[in-house]
Amino acid sequence: MTRAIAALYRVLYDGVLCRLPEPTAIALGQTALKLIPLDRLGAFRLDDPRLAVTLGGVRLPNPLILAAMYYDTRILRRAMGLGFGAVTAKSITRDPRPGHPRPNLVRVRTAAGPGLVNCNGFQNPGLDAYRAALARLPHRVPLIVSVAGESVDDYVALVAALGPLGDLVEFNISSPNTRLVYEWSRRPAELVGLLRAVRAATTKPLIVKLSPDFADANETRIIPAALEAGIRIVDYGNARRVEEPRLSQRAGGLSGPEIFAETLANLRRTRARFGGELEIIATGGVDAPEKALALLAEGANAVGYFTGFITRGPILARQILERLLAARR
Ligand SMILES: Cc1cc2nc3c(=O)[nH]c(=O)nc-3n(C[C@H](O)[C@H](O)[C@H](O)COP(=O)(O)O)c2cc1C
């Protein structure tokens, strides 16, 4: 059954979605997610207590996390019934943002498989509107709220306001297509103040989302500073910055299987260096069960993905969970 759904989705993705202009394919995919109650079909999830893990003391029914991209609460609500152990909402900024002009998302065919490059630029409704929408979202599985800012004040206001509405709070210092957010990783000294201020702004478990482009700063300065501030979870990580002349910003974040090898290498080094004091969500390039299993075997506490959800379809979570259970028998 799982295999048949996966094969059907491949035909749909390669034969239809990939042939449509990208904005049309996105609109179609998001409308389908909102309208078709896939979450009511048991076929997309696998409920088994042996899969449960904890992250920051919060119980997740399994270690798979939908990475930040969707903010529409109707989509988040569906995703919570599609096999994920937790779902991340898109990074929210203090003021509404229209995002970067189109084209802001293109497909890429890499040697490793299909991926995306985006310069989304945090299209989102802003803090006030989003707080009201999130307050009405039931948490069938834990919700991770995500925030992005350009100043310490921004992050503190966002974390204080959205923290009560999430089970965990992720703060994004790593999106490669909004200069001021990406620049935080280049200013580790200032980041220390940010980490402390954000820690004081919420009692919820905090996650720092790191960029794969700053491995050295992450591991020598940012993670030690996070631990010092009492922040024990990292999401490693965001998309990799690349030049992409088809995008309006001429550059964007590469996601999908091309970045998987780096995700695995970053996880291995970080786990070896920080041991069990750090919890790690490994994100970047997971689009097949063996990749998720490899990350968990190397010590990831949880595995995040977004691009695989698009290129392999909503059945990917179930495929991974089946393999995970089989490996534990
Ligand atoms: C269109 C798009 C929008 C994204 N928006 C966000 C965001 O708002 N906040 C964030 O932390 N990451 C964002 N990401 C990054 C993903 O959460 C993820 O870290 C990255 O795509 C690597 O994982 P993947 O290879 O599984 O997609 C976005 C990615 C894409 C493709």
The ligand as a Gaussian input file, in Angstrom:
#p B3LYP/6-31G(d) Opt

LIG

0 1
 C       10.312000      27.644000       0.203000
 C       11.036000      27.435000       1.493000
 C       10.759000      28.252000       2.594000
 C       11.425000      28.076000       3.791000
 N       11.137000      28.885000       4.858000
 C       11.794000      28.725000       6.035000
 C       11.498000      29.530000       7.167000
 O       10.601000      30.376000       7.158000
 N       12.227000      29.347000       8.292000
 C       13.223000      28.409000       8.381000
 O       13.851000      28.277000       9.440000
 N       13.513000      27.601000       7.334000
 C       12.814000      27.748000       6.176000
 N       13.124000      26.929000       5.114000
 C       14.214000      25.928000       5.261000
 C       13.676000      24.543000       5.628000
 O       12.980000      24.560000       6.844000
 C       14.844000      23.523000       5.727000
 O       15.693000      23.889000       6.788000
 C       15.676000      23.447000       4.456000
 O       14.832000      23.475000       3.319000
 C       16.556000      22.178000       4.402000
 O       15.772000      21.010000       4.552000
 P       15.237000      20.141000       3.287000
 O       16.411000      19.826000       2.425000
 O       14.599000      18.949000       3.899000
 O       14.231000      21.011000       2.586000
 C       12.428000      27.073000       3.910000
 C       12.695000      26.230000       2.812000
 C       12.009000      26.383000       1.622000
 C       12.317000      25.458000       0.465000

